[in-house]
Amino acid sequence: MYETKTKEQTNYDIAKFVNNHMFIIKNMKEVNAVFEAWAVGSRRYPNDIALKDDYSKMRITYKDAYEKITIAAAALQSIGLKKFSHVAFFSENNAKWMLLDQAVMMCGAVDSVRSSSAPLDELKYIYEHS
């Protein structure tokens, strides 16, 4: 059964994730953009868990995350996503969201992400202005 986290627990998990990745980025001179950390992580820590999603019980290694991100980026480009494009997507905070977010960045596009449980007027505004 999925255990609901408090806002504080979720914020802590996000901060921990960002801190771990920022440590990797700060210590790698070959990284010029956040999404590039996945390639480096996949070479240096291929079997380490990069993403842990308690909701779906997914555990994704750096190697698998990088592979999924590059496949998603190629798929997005194949349907016409270009550099500087704007993308809106509505999703819950989970590993799939992170992978898609990084794939959009890998394409050179910009995304606006919002929880699908947000009010309809807010989602409509984001959709129309992204």
Secondary structure, 3 states (H helix, E strand, C coil): CCCCCCHHHHHHHHHHHHHHHHHHHHCCCCCCCCCHHHHHHHHHCCCCEEEEECCCCEEEEHHHHHHHHHHHHHHHHHCCCCCCCEEEEECCCCHHHHHHHHHHHHCCCEEEEECCCCCHHHHHHHHHCC
